Amino acid sequence: MNSEQLTEVLKTAFPEAEVVVSGQAGKFDLRIVDDKFEGKRTVGRQQLVYAPLNEYIASGAVHAVTIRAMTKEEWRKASLFGA
């Protein structure tokens, strides 16, 4: 699986989100900005992101992910401070 394919999987799961995927060889960095994460703690956000990835993790196509799951407001604030 490459970053473009993983981006499509995530955009299907999060159609309103800004999705940015980088990486290769099964190791990916994910940034998903969606208000669907509002009111959810980190673990809850990660569970939402892992759900559409489980079959790819089980098959070995995705080996490791680093997840940044934020609301639009959180991303706006992070962007102001260069995060």
C-alpha positions as CSV (number, residue, x, y, z in Angstrom):
1,M,0.0,0.0,0.0
2,N,1.3,3.5,-0.8
3,S,0.4,6.9,0.6
4,E,-2.1,7.7,-2.2
5,Q,-4.0,4.5,-1.6
6,L,-4.1,5.1,2.1
7,T,-5.3,8.6,1.5
8,E,-8.2,7.3,-0.5
9,V,-9.2,4.8,2.3
10,L,-9.1,7.6,4.9
11,K,-11.0,10.1,2.6
12,T,-13.7,7.5,2.2
13,A,-14.0,7.1,6.0
14,F,-13.7,10.8,6.6
15,P,-15.3,12.5,3.6
16,E,-15.4,16.0,5.2
17,A,-11.8,15.8,6.5
18,E,-8.6,17.3,5.3
19,V,-6.4,14.1,5.0
20,V,-2.6,14.2,4.6
21,V,-0.6,11.0,4.4
22,S,3.1,10.6,4.0
23,G,5.4,7.6,4.3
24,Q,6.2,4.3,2.5
25,A,7.0,0.7,3.1
26,G,4.0,0.2,5.5
27,K,5.0,3.1,7.8
28,F,2.8,6.2,7.5
29,D,2.3,9.6,9.2
30,L,-1.4,10.6,9.1
31,R,-2.9,14.0,9.7
32,I,-6.7,14.1,9.7
33,V,-8.5,17.3,10.4
34,D,-12.2,16.8,11.0
35,D,-14.8,18.1,13.4
36,K,-15.9,14.5,13.9
37,F,-13.1,14.4,16.6
38,E,-14.8,17.2,18.7
39,G,-15.2,16.1,22.3
40,K,-13.3,12.9,21.9
41,R,-10.1,12.0,23.8
42,T,-7.0,10.9,22.0
43,V,-7.8,7.1,22.3
44,G,-11.3,7.7,20.9
45,R,-9.8,9.6,18.0
46,Q,-7.3,6.9,17.3
47,Q,-10.0,4.3,17.4
48,L,-12.0,6.2,14.7
49,V,-8.9,6.3,12.5
50,Y,-7.8,2.7,13.1
51,A,-11.3,1.4,12.2
52,P,-11.0,1.7,8.4
53,L,-7.3,0.6,8.6
54,N,-7.8,-2.6,10.5
55,E,-7.9,-4.9,7.5
56,Y,-4.7,-3.3,6.0
57,I,-2.9,-3.7,9.4
58,A,-4.0,-7.3,9.6
59,S,-2.8,-8.1,6.1
60,G,0.6,-6.4,6.8
61,A,0.0,-3.7,4.1
62,V,0.2,-1.1,6.9
63,H,2.7,-1.8,9.5
64,A,2.9,1.4,11.6
65,V,1.0,4.7,11.7
66,T,1.6,8.0,13.5
67,I,-1.8,9.7,13.9
68,R,-2.5,13.4,14.3
69,A,-6.3,13.6,14.6
70,M,-7.5,17.1,15.2
71,T,-10.6,19.3,14.9
72,K,-10.5,22.2,12.5
73,E,-10.1,24.7,15.4
74,E,-7.2,22.6,16.9
75,W,-5.5,22.5,13.5
76,R,-6.0,26.3,13.1
77,K,-4.4,27.0,16.5
78,A,-1.5,24.5,15.8
79,S,-0.9,26.1,12.5
80,L,-0.6,29.5,14.0
81,F,2.2,28.3,16.3
82,G,4.0,26.2,13.7
83,A,3.1,22.8,15.0
